[in-house]
Amino acid sequence: MLDLLISGNQPTTVPADTTKISSFFEKLSSASDMSFHELLGQMISGLMHFTIKILIALAIFWIGKWLMKKIRKFVSGILTRRNVELSLRTFLLSLINISLMLILLVIVIGILGINTSSFVALFASAGIAVGMALSGTLQNFAGGVMVLLFKPYKVGDFIEAQGQSGTVKEIQIFNTILNTPDNKTIIVPNGGLSTGIINNYSKEGKRRIDWTFGIGYGDDYDKAKNLLSKMLDEDARVFKDPAYFIALHSLGDSSVNIIVRAWVASADYWNVYFDINERVYKEFGKYGLNIPYPQMDVHIIDK
């Protein structure tokens, strides 16, 4: 070092390992110069200091365990009150318990004086690796959690989503199972269901049915309107409040179109829809009302 100062050159950087070794030997040298009583006193002081750290770490650990139990009980109560599926509830509680335990262990290790940066970096790296490998699966899992928590639909509802429609047969953590009217099973990932548009036909207790019936030009519109009113009044499944609505909708190319709107219970929607169609087809002819079909009149002019 003296030669370097005399020559005017800058000293080179001393490696970290060499510095640690030098520090260790310096401490060892200073310890050899101390008397037995001084050395014993420092050992006792260091042992007491380490013992206090251990006691504090143990106290923090047991307090943390107690808090974890309270948090787990609180979250379990919330999930139970919201009627979350048992399988999902167990999984979430286990995930929360593991996460809190990892955090508690890092805190305890830090209290003992051990550098926790390496542990945190290891957990972060593992989390990033797992997240990238399971990005799609995790999205579906998160979607399943959202569906089970907020319940945009439930088992037994008839829904339309992601280009598919059917009755919800089962809600799993990653997928929703639909059963179509023709008895096909469709598996829809929950990720898209949680972020996309869902048309739930069973969410409300009542639905409105819309019909459009055509009669021929020259037919009696008032007779057709009265006949449709009679059909709806005689059907006990049609609600009187809100009242049904009948009006002349449009004058088409080959028919006078009458629009009919009526409210029914969601469970009766299709039965009422098909029954009224059948009655219109059978009874319009009895009252001299024609149901026209698209046709084209061709006029030939002989010159």
Secondary structure per residue as TSV (DSSP state, phi and psi in degrees):
chain	resnum	aa	ss	phi	psi
A	1	M	-	360.0	-40.9
A	2	L	H	-64.2	-39.4
A	3	D	H	-62.4	-38.4
A	4	L	H	-66.5	-39.3
A	5	L	H	-67.8	-37.8
A	6	I	H	-67.4	-41.2
A	7	S	H	-75.7	-15.6
A	8	G	T	85.5	4.0
A	9	N	-	-81.7	151.8
A	10	Q	-	-77.2	139.8
A	11	P	-	-70.9	146.7
A	12	T	-	-78.2	156.1
A	13	T	-	-71.6	133.4
A	14	V	-	-85.8	128.6
A	15	P	-	-58.3	152.0
A	16	A	H	-63.7	-39.3
A	17	D	H	-63.3	-40.4
A	18	T	H	-63.9	-39.0
A	19	T	H	-63.2	-43.0
A	20	K	H	-63.3	-42.3
A	21	I	H	-63.8	-42.4
A	22	S	H	-62.4	-41.5
A	23	S	H	-63.2	-40.5
A	24	F	H	-62.5	-45.1
A	25	F	H	-66.9	-33.5
A	26	E	H	-65.3	-42.7
A	27	K	H	-64.5	-41.0
A	28	L	H	-63.2	-38.8
A	29	S	H	-67.8	-41.6
A	30	S	H	-68.0	-33.2
A	31	A	H	-67.4	-34.3
A	32	S	H	-69.5	-23.6
A	33	D	H	-82.8	-16.0
A	34	M	S	-81.3	156.5
A	35	S	-	-76.7	170.5
A	36	F	H	-63.2	-42.1
A	37	H	H	-65.6	-40.1
A	38	E	H	-65.7	-42.1
A	39	L	H	-64.3	-42.9
A	40	L	H	-64.1	-39.1
A	41	G	H	-64.1	-41.8
A	42	Q	H	-66.3	-37.9
A	43	M	H	-65.0	-42.8
A	44	I	H	-65.3	-40.9
A	45	S	H	-63.0	-44.5
A	46	G	H	-64.9	-39.5
A	47	L	H	-65.1	-40.4
A	48	M	H	-65.8	-40.5
A	49	H	H	-62.6	-42.4
A	50	F	H	-69.3	-36.5
A	51	T	H	-64.5	-40.2
A	52	I	H	-62.2	-40.7
A	53	K	H	-61.3	-42.7
A	54	I	H	-63.9	-43.0
A	55	L	H	-63.0	-42.0
A	56	I	H	-64.0	-42.6
A	57	A	H	-62.5	-42.5
A	58	L	H	-64.2	-40.9
A	59	A	H	-63.2	-44.7
A	60	I	H	-62.5	-38.8
A	61	F	H	-63.9	-46.5
A	62	W	H	-70.8	-36.3
A	63	I	H	-63.7	-42.3
A	64	G	H	-61.8	-40.9
A	65	K	H	-62.3	-40.4
A	66	W	H	-64.6	-42.8
A	67	L	H	-65.1	-39.5
A	68	M	H	-60.3	-40.7
A	69	K	H	-63.1	-42.4
A	70	K	H	-65.3	-43.2
A	71	I	H	-63.9	-43.1
A	72	R	H	-61.5	-41.9
A	73	K	H	-66.3	-40.1
A	74	F	H	-64.6	-47.2
A	75	V	H	-65.4	-40.3
A	76	S	H	-60.9	-39.4
A	77	G	H	-63.9	-41.1
A	78	I	H	-63.8	-46.9
A	79	L	H	-64.1	-36.8
A	80	T	H	-67.7	-42.1
A	81	R	H	-64.9	-30.1
A	82	R	T	-89.0	7.2
A	83	N	T	56.3	41.7
A	84	V	-	-70.6	143.4
A	85	E	-	-53.0	143.3
A	86	L	H	-60.8	-42.0
A	87	S	H	-63.4	-42.6
A	88	L	H	-69.3	-37.8
A	89	R	H	-62.5	-43.1
A	90	T	H	-64.9	-42.0
A	91	F	H	-64.5	-44.2
A	92	L	H	-64.9	-42.3
A	93	L	H	-64.5	-38.9
A	94	S	H	-65.7	-40.9
A	95	L	H	-64.5	-42.5
A	96	I	H	-63.9	-41.8
A	97	N	H	-62.9	-43.5
A	98	I	H	-66.3	-43.0
A	99	S	H	-62.8	-45.5
A	100	L	H	-65.6	-36.2
A	101	M	H	-65.8	-39.7
A	102	L	H	-63.2	-43.1
A	103	I	H	-62.7	-42.9
A	104	L	H	-63.0	-41.4
A	105	L	H	-63.7	-40.5
A	106	V	H	-62.7	-40.7
A	107	I	H	-64.4	-44.1
A	108	V	H	-64.7	-42.2
A	109	I	H	-62.8	-39.0
A	110	G	H	-64.5	-37.4
A	111	I	H	-64.9	-34.4
A	112	L	T	-72.8	-5.9
A	113	G	T	93.0	7.9
A	114	I	-	-88.0	136.8
A	115	N	-	-66.0	120.8
A	116	T	-	-97.4	-1.8
A	117	S	H	-61.8	-36.8
A	118	S	H	-67.5	-37.8
A	119	F	H	-66.0	-43.6
A	120	V	H	-63.2	-42.4
A	121	A	H	-63.5	-37.8
A	122	L	H	-65.7	-45.5
A	123	F	H	-63.4	-40.8
A	124	A	H	-64.8	-43.5
A	125	S	H	-63.8	-43.0
A	126	A	H	-63.6	-40.5
A	127	G	H	-64.2	-41.4
A	128	I	H	-65.4	-43.0
A	129	A	H	-62.9	-45.4
A	130	V	H	-66.7	-40.1
A	131	G	H	-62.9	-40.8
A	132	M	H	-68.6	-38.2
A	133	A	H	-70.7	-31.3
A	134	L	T	-117.4	33.0
A	135	S	H	-59.3	-47.4
A	136	G	H	-66.5	-41.9
A	137	T	H	-65.3	-41.4
A	138	L	H	-65.8	-35.3
A	139	Q	H	-63.7	-42.5
A	140	N	H	-66.2	-37.6
A	141	F	H	-64.0	-46.5
A	142	A	H	-61.2	-38.7
A	143	G	H	-63.6	-39.8
A	144	G	H	-62.6	-39.6
A	145	V	H	-62.6	-45.0
A	146	M	H	-63.0	-40.8
A	147	V	H	-65.0	-44.2
A	148	L	H	-71.0	-28.8
A	149	L	H	-79.6	-48.1
A	150	F	H	-95.4	-13.1
A	151	K	-	51.0	59.5
A	152	P	S	-67.0	-18.7
A	153	Y	S	-154.0	165.3
A	154	K	-	-138.7	172.6
A	155	V	T	-61.7	130.8
A	156	G	T	101.6	-15.3
A	157	D	-	-76.5	146.9
A	158	F	E	-98.3	116.8
A	159	I	E	-125.7	162.5
A	160	E	E	-131.2	119.7
A	161	A	E	-160.1	149.9
A	162	Q	T	53.4	34.3
A	163	G	T	76.7	7.8
A	164	Q	E	-123.9	154.6
A	165	S	E	-141.9	146.8
A	166	G	E	168.2	177.9
A	167	T	E	-87.0	132.6
A	168	V	E	-69.0	116.3
A	169	K	E	-93.4	-36.7
A	170	E	E	-158.8	140.7
A	171	I	E	-112.1	108.5
A	172	Q	-	-98.3	176.3
A	173	I	S	-67.1	-37.3
A	174	F	S	-106.6	-24.2
A	175	N	E	-138.0	160.7
A	176	T	E	-116.7	131.5
A	177	I	E	-98.0	122.3
A	178	L	E	-108.7	146.7
A	179	N	E	-118.8	116.4
A	180	T	-	-77.4	162.5
A	181	P	T	-58.7	-27.9
A	182	D	T	-94.0	21.5
A	183	N	S	64.9	42.4
A	184	K	-	-103.3	145.7
A	185	T	E	-99.5	126.3
A	186	I	E	-119.9	128.7
A	187	I	E	-103.9	117.1
A	188	V	E	-113.9	124.1
A	189	P	E	-61.8	141.3
A	190	N	H	-71.8	-21.5
A	191	G	H	-59.4	-48.1
A	192	G	H	-68.5	-33.9
A	193	L	H	-67.4	-33.4
A	194	S	H	-77.4	-19.4
A	195	T	H	-113.6	-14.2
A	196	G	S	-96.5	-176.1
A	197	I	-	-85.6	132.1
A	198	I	E	-120.3	126.3
A	199	N	E	-103.2	104.2
A	200	N	E	-98.7	107.4
A	201	Y	T	-77.8	-15.1
A	202	S	T	-104.3	1.0
A	203	K	S	-64.6	-42.7
A	204	E	S	-95.2	156.3
A	205	G	S	-78.2	-16.1
A	206	K	E	-137.5	154.6
A	207	R	E	-136.2	156.2
A	208	R	E	-100.5	132.5
A	209	I	E	-99.4	133.5
A	210	D	E	-114.7	125.9
A	211	W	E	-119.4	153.8
A	212	T	E	-131.9	112.7
A	213	F	E	-110.1	139.0
A	214	G	E	-108.8	138.9
A	215	I	E	-122.5	160.3
A	216	G	-	-74.8	155.7
A	217	Y	T	-64.4	132.5
A	218	G	T	99.0	-14.6
A	219	D	S	-74.6	157.7
A	220	D	-	-79.3	109.2
A	221	Y	H	-65.4	-42.1
A	222	D	H	-62.1	-37.1
A	223	K	H	-64.3	-43.0
A	224	A	H	-63.8	-42.0
A	225	K	H	-64.7	-43.6
A	226	N	H	-65.0	-38.0
A	227	L	H	-66.2	-41.2
A	228	L	H	-65.2	-39.2
A	229	S	H	-62.7	-39.6
A	230	K	H	-63.4	-42.0
A	231	M	H	-61.8	-43.8
A	232	L	H	-70.5	-37.0
A	233	D	H	-66.1	-33.9
A	234	E	H	-79.5	-15.3
A	235	D	-	-90.5	111.7
A	236	A	T	-67.6	-17.3
A	237	R	T	-78.2	-16.6
A	238	V	B	-83.6	127.6
A	239	F	-	-70.2	142.8
A	240	K	S	-88.7	-20.0
A	241	D	S	-138.5	112.8
A	242	P	S	-67.8	147.9
A	243	A	-	-73.1	153.5
A	244	Y	-	-72.2	166.0
A	245	F	E	-134.5	130.8
A	246	I	E	-132.4	131.3
A	247	A	E	-156.2	159.7
A	248	L	E	-77.1	115.2
A	249	H	E	-83.5	-51.1
A	250	S	E	-162.4	161.5
A	251	L	E	-104.1	100.3
A	252	G	-	-82.0	-176.1
A	253	D	S	-65.7	-34.5
A	254	S	S	-134.9	10.1
A	255	S	-	-154.8	157.0
A	256	V	E	-97.4	115.9
A	257	N	E	-95.2	127.6
A	258	I	E	-110.4	128.7
A	259	I	E	-98.5	137.6
A	260	V	E	-128.5	130.7
A	261	R	E	-130.4	129.4
A	262	A	E	-143.6	149.0
A	263	W	E	-102.3	136.1
A	264	V	E	-139.9	169.0
A	265	A	E	-66.6	145.1
A	266	S	G	-55.8	-37.0
A	267	A	G	-68.9	-21.7
A	268	D	G	-97.3	3.2
A	269	Y	H	-53.5	-60.3
A	270	W	H	-70.1	-34.3
A	271	N	H	-63.7	-44.7
A	272	V	H	-66.9	-41.6
A	273	Y	H	-57.5	-49.7
A	274	F	H	-71.9	-36.8
A	275	D	H	-65.4	-42.8
A	276	I	H	-66.7	-39.2
A	277	N	H	-56.8	-44.7
A	278	E	H	-65.2	-42.8
A	279	R	H	-65.1	-39.8
A	280	V	H	-61.9	-44.0
A	281	Y	H	-64.2	-38.0
A	282	K	H	-80.4	-33.3
A	283	E	H	-101.2	-21.3
A	284	F	T	-59.8	-41.5
A	285	G	G	-64.9	-32.0
A	286	K	G	-65.3	-26.6
A	287	Y	G	-104.3	18.8
A	288	G	T	72.9	22.7
A	289	L	-	-102.9	125.9
A	290	N	-	-95.6	139.3
A	291	I	-	-100.1	101.6
A	292	P	-	-75.2	163.2
A	293	Y	-	-128.5	157.3
A	294	P	-	-57.5	130.4
A	295	Q	-	-149.0	160.5
A	296	M	-	-128.9	128.0
A	297	D	-	-93.6	126.1
A	298	V	-	-110.7	123.4
A	299	H	-	-107.3	123.1
A	300	I	-	-102.9	123.2
A	301	I	-	-105.8	117.8
A	302	D	-	-89.4	114.8
A	303	K	-	-96.4	360.0
